[in-house]
Amino acid sequence: MIEFEIKVVKKQMSSIHDYEIDSYSVDFKKNMLIMNVSSNQYKKQIIFYDVFCYRFYEEMPYSIIFDLEERPIESFYTENKELLIQTKNYVWPIMYDSLQELAAKIKDSNLHYQVLTSSYGLNGWILAERVEIVTIK
């Protein structure tokens, strides 16, 4: 019998582990969310383009990033089902009649589910078309 070792390799864009979240801003006209982060003398921006919606929890000063992970879009529905049901009547994130309709609109928009975890402070997620991590000089 032949045994195989399966490794899950996480796609890393740029290391932001242990970076402090200095600030973030949302431009609703351009559908962008920009997060400014730093670690010692290094500064970076995490830029989310074509943001559909986002949700942050435990927002506080000195938040330290643990990871930014892209999860399968199907996980978005299972991990946020209660939130989507609770906010449907408030037309959030958009007007829709069923979760299936919302899922179809999200799939058609080619969105990616980015989950931000922190070892201290701000946690949350962003649905956006793409994310880019840029080093600031």
C-alpha positions in Angstrom: 0.0 0.0 0.0 1.3 3.4 -1.0 0.8 6.3 1.4 0.6 9.9 0.3 1.3 12.9 2.4 -1.1 15.8 1.6 0.0 19.3 2.5 -2.2 22.2 2.5 -0.2 25.2 1.3 -1.7 28.6 2.1 -1.3 31.2 -0.6 0.7 34.1 1.0 0.7 37.5 -0.7 2.9 39.3 1.7 3.6 38.8 5.4 1.5 41.0 7.7 1.6 38.7 10.7 2.2 40.7 13.9 1.6 44.0 12.1 -0.4 46.6 14.1 -3.5 48.1 12.5 -2.9 51.8 12.6 -6.1 52.9 10.8 -8.5 51.9 8.1 -10.7 53.9 5.8 -13.6 53.1 3.5 -14.3 54.9 0.2 -17.9 54.1 -0.6 -17.7 55.9 -4.0 -14.7 53.8 -5.2 -15.7 50.7 -3.3 -12.3 50.5 -1.6 -11.2 49.7 1.9 -7.6 50.6 2.8 -6.0 49.3 6.0 -2.7 51.0 7.2 -0.5 48.6 9.2 3.0 48.8 10.7 5.6 46.7 12.4 8.6 48.5 13.9 9.9 50.7 11.0 7.9 48.9 8.3 4.6 50.2 6.9 2.2 48.5 4.6 -1.3 49.1 3.1 -3.8 46.3 2.7 -6.1 47.5 -0.2 -9.4 45.8 -0.9 -10.8 46.6 -4.3 -14.5 46.5 -5.4 -15.7 45.8 -1.8 -19.2 44.3 -1.7 -19.5 44.3 2.1 -17.4 43.9 5.2 -17.9 43.3 9.0 -15.4 44.1 11.8 -15.6 43.1 15.4 -13.6 44.0 18.5 -12.3 47.2 17.0 -9.8 48.8 19.3 -6.4 50.6 19.3 -3.2 48.5 19.0 -4.9 45.6 17.2 -2.3 43.1 16.1 -2.9 41.0 13.0 -2.6 37.3 13.2 -3.6 36.4 9.6 -5.4 37.5 6.5 -6.8 34.3 4.9 -8.9 33.8 1.8 -11.6 31.2 2.5 -13.9 29.5 0.0 -16.9 31.7 -0.8 -19.2 28.9 0.4 -17.7 29.4 3.9 -19.1 32.9 3.8 -22.7 31.7 3.9 -22.2 29.0 6.5 -20.1 31.3 8.8 -22.5 34.3 8.4 -25.9 32.7 8.0 -27.4 34.2 11.1 -26.1 37.7 10.3 -27.5 37.5 6.8 -30.9 36.4 8.1 -30.9 39.1 10.8 -30.0 41.9 8.4 -32.0 40.9 5.4 -34.9 43.2 6.3 -32.5 46.1 6.6 -31.4 45.5 2.9 -27.9 44.5 4.0 -25.7 43.8 2.2 -28.1 44.3 -0.7 -31.8 43.7 -1.4 -32.5 40.0 -2.0 -35.4 37.6 -1.5 -33.5 34.4 -0.6 -30.0 33.3 0.4 -29.8 31.5 -2.9 -30.4 34.8 -4.7 -27.7 36.5 -2.7 -25.3 33.6 -3.4 -25.9 33.9 -7.1 -25.3 37.7 -7.1 -22.1 37.2 -5.1 -20.9 34.4 -7.5 -21.7 36.6 -10.5 -19.6 39.4 -9.0 -16.5 37.2 -8.7 -16.0 38.1 -5.0 -13.5 36.6 -2.6 -14.0 36.0 1.1 -11.1 37.4 3.1 -11.0 36.7 6.8 -8.9 38.9 9.1 -7.9 37.4 12.4 -6.0 39.2 15.1 -4.0 38.0 18.1 -5.3 41.1 19.8 -8.2 43.4 18.8 -9.9 43.8 15.5 -11.3 40.7 13.7 -13.6 40.5 10.7 -14.0 39.7 7.1 -14.3 41.5 3.7 -16.0 40.4 0.5 -14.1 42.0 -2.4 -13.0 41.3 -5.9 -9.3 41.4 -5.0 -6.8 42.4 -2.3 -3.3 43.8 -2.6 -0.7 44.3 0.1 1.7 47.1 -0.7 4.9 48.1 1.2 5.0 51.9 1.9 8.4 53.5 1.7 
